Amino acid sequence: MKTTKKSLKEIIEDKSQEVKKRKGTLLIIGGKEDKIDKKIILTAVTEKVKSGKLVVMTLASDFPELMKETYEKVFRELGVKHLHFLDLRTRDEGKTESKIKILDDAVGIFFTGGDQHKITSMLGDTPIYRRIKEIYENGGVIAGTSAGAAVMAETMIMSPVRLDGTEERSFEMAPGLGFLPPGIIIDQHFTQRGRISRLLNAVALNPRVLGVGLDENTAIVFEHGKCFKVIGEGMVYIIDGSDVSYSDFEKTAYNLKVHLLSKDNEYDLVHRQPVVPMMHESKHHEGQNGKPTNGKSHEK
């Protein structure tokens, strides 16, 4: 049976409809968010949750009690009154009524760092996962740092870890929790752990995918719309492979597009382009077609 290739307009419309289905807020953190001084990112989490119930998920960590102590201190300092913790050590625990009940009336979920594979393997298709998804679809806030950020996408990137704790240069793809629209990969601790080659290779091998690399103490906020906004002190790197061409696909890729975004910059996920902040919007910043462009982009 002959299939008809969709036009760019049809693809954009499909993406727009997919984005509209997502009613909640995602706050995706590149790891090592400041917990002592300005606390910009964790303050943003508390502001989104407002006076509602926040549940911190510690299942990714090998040290859940330490995670609980750390985040209880900082979230209490930031004024969160209805703070609860949910930890799982086995997949079966995700099916128990006592654990599921912790999520009752929650308006915010926060995933700590650790091992991202633990999150997906213990939560995937469990009653707890379905409840969290329901919270998000009803307008709730889902936040995650480090491993908790990686799982936000439908597909996540990960590297095997050697016995000495360092990462292998190779990488693999695995299913995530799917809160972000399809076709996005999140990478965290981006410049701090030298992961640019990992994300470049992932996008080059999967050109329809949009790679988003987050520095530490940096986050993106995706709020029931088509754009996300950058907060925090570092950079966000966007790698767009939609126009990629190859000479040798294992070593060489042409026409990868890279954008560098900093605090208050926005990015349109549907049209795959940066959005100039309103304060700078002028004819000087408009492209030839009248659409906003961002000066911090270049072809790679």
N, C-alpha and C positions, 0 to 999 in steps of 0.2 A: 504494500500500500504506500502510495506516494505521500510524503509529508511536506507541508508548506513551511518554509522558513519564516519566522516572525520578523516583522520590521522592527527597527529601533523604537519607534513610537509604541508598538504593541508590547515590547519587552519592558519599556519604562512604565506603561500602564499596569502591567502585571505586577511589577515591583511595588508600585504605588498602592495597589489593592492589598498586597501582602503586608505592607507596612501599616496600613490603616487598621488591620486586625489586632495590632499590638497596642493595648490600651494603657499599659503601665509604664513605669520608668526603670531604665537600666542605668546603673552607675558602675562602670567597669574600670578597675584600678590596676595600674601596672606593677603593683607590689611596693612594699616598704613605705607605705603612706605615713606621713608625719603623725605621731601620736603624742608629741610632747609640746611643741611650740605653737605654731599657727593652727595646726590641725584642719587645714582648709578642706581636704577631701572628706574626712569623717564628719566635719561640720555640715557639709553638703548632704551627707547621708541623713543626719538627724533632722535637717531642715525639710527634707523630702518626706520623712516619716511623720514629722510634726509631733503631735502628742499621742500618736498611736503606738501599737505594740511592735517591737522589733525583736526578731528571732535571729540569733547568731548561730550559724551552722559550723561546727568545728570538726566535722568528719574527715576532712582532708589531712589533718595534722596527726602526727604521731604523739603529740603532747597536748591533748585537748584541755587538760586542766590549766596548763600554762596559757593557752589561748584564751580560755575563759577569764582567767585573772587579768590578762592584758586588756582585753576588750571591755570587760566589765568596768575597769577603772576609767578608761577613756570615755566610754559612752555615758557613764554616770556623771563624769565631769562636764560633759556636753549637754547634760540635762535630760537624758532619756530616762523616763520614769518606768515605762513598761518594757523591761528588758528581760529576755528569756534566752536560754541556750539549748541547742539540740545537737546531741552527738550520737553517731552510729559507729559501732565497731564491726557489725555484720550486716549483710543485706536483709536478713530476716527481721532485724530490728526496725527496718523501714516499713514493716507491715504491721507493727504492733500498735494497738489503739492508744496506749499511753504516750507513745512518741508522736503519733499523728495529732493527738489532742493538743500538744504544745503549740501547733500552728493555728489553733482556733483564734479568730479575731485578729490575726497578724496583718499588719499593713506593710511591713518591711521584712526582708530576708537578707542577711549578710553572710556570704561565704568567705571563710578565712583562707589563708594560704596553706600549702602542704603539697600533697600529691594529687594532681588533678584526676588521675585515673581512679583514685579511691572515691571521688565524688560521683563520677559517672557510673562506675560499677556497682556502687551501693545504692544509688538513687534511681537509676534508669528504670522507668516503667513500674515504679512502686507507688503505693498510695500516697506516700509523702511527696514524691515528685509531682504527681497529679495535683495534689493540694497546692504546692508551690506555684505550679503553672496557672492554676485557677486564681490564686492571689494576684499574680501578674496580670492576667487577662481581665481582672476586675478592677484594675487601676493601681495595684500595689507597686512597691519599690523592690527591685532585686539588685543587690550590690554584691560585688565579689572582688577580692584582691589576689594577685598572683595566680595560684592554681584556680582560685575562685573566679578569676577573670577569664582564664582560658576556656572554661566549660560553658561560657555564655553562648558561644556560637553553635551552629548545627554540627560543624566539624571542627575539631581542635588539633593543633599541632603539638607534637611532643618528641623529645629526644631521649634515647636510652641513657641511663646514668651508670657510669663506671663505679667500681668498688671504692675508689677514692673520693666519690661524690661529684666528680666533674662530668659534664655532658659529652656524649659522643657527637661527632660532627654530623652523623646521619640523623634523619628525622623520620617520623611516621605520622600518619593521620589516623584519627580515631573519632568516633561519634561523641559530640558534646550534648548539652542539655537543650540547645535549640531555642533560646530566648531571642537572640538576634535574628533578623531576616536571613534567609538562605544566601549562601555565596560570600560569606565573610569569615576570615580567620583572624583570631586575636593572638598576638604574641606579647609577652610581658617581660619586665626587667630588660628592656630591649637593647639600649646601648650599653647598659651596665654589664650585661653578659655577652655582648658581641653577637647578637642574634640576627643581625641584618642579612647575612648570607643565607641563614636558615629560611627566613621569610621570603627573600627574593627567589630562592629555589622552589619553595612551595608554590608561589604564584606563577613562576615560569612553567612549572609542570602542570598547573591547573589554571590556565589563563582567565577563566570566567570568574575566578575567585578574587575578592578584594582583600589584601593583607593590611591589617592594622597593628602596628607595633607601638607599644606603650612604654615610655620610660617609667622609672620608679617615681613615686610621689606625684603621679600624673594620672588623670582619669578622663574618660569620656562619659558624657551624660546624654543618654538617648531617651527622649521623653515624648511618647505617643505622637510621633511625627516622622518626617523623612530625614531629619538632620540630627547630628550629634554635636555637642559642644565640648571643647577641651577646658579642663580646669586643672590646677596644680602647677608645679614648678618646672616640669620637664617638657619634652616634646612628644608629639604623636606623629608617627610616620605612616603615610598611606602609600601602598604599592598597588597600582592598578595594572593588571595584565591584559585588559580587554583588547588592546591594539598590538599585542606582542607578536613578533615573528622570530623565526629561529634560523641559525646557521648550523649549530650543533646543540640540540636541545638539552644535553647533559652539562654543557659547559658555557654555551653562549646564548643569550637572548637579546633581541633588539626591540626597541620601542616600549620598554617597561616605563610607565609613568610614575614618578615619585613626588609626593607632596609632603612638606614639613609644616606641621601645625603646632602652634603654641597657645597659651592661655587665651581664652575667649574666642579663638577661631572656631568656625563651624564647618561641617562637611555634609554635603547632600548625598545620602546613600543611594537615592533613586537615580539621580542624574550623574552620579560619580564625579562631583566637582566641589571644590572648596567654595565657601560663601564668604564674601568680604563683610566684616563687621559693619553695622549700620553707620557708625561714627565716621567710617572712611568711605562710605558709598558716594561715588561721584562719577561723572563722565570719564574722569581721568582713569578710574579703576575698571571701567567697563570694557569688555572685549568687543570685537568687531560686530558681534551679533547682539550687543546690548546686554549680554548676561554678565554677572559679576565674575571676575577671575581673581586668582590669588597670586601675588608676586612670589610667594615661596614655593614655587613648583618648578620642576625641570624634568627633561627627558633623560632617561638613563639608558 
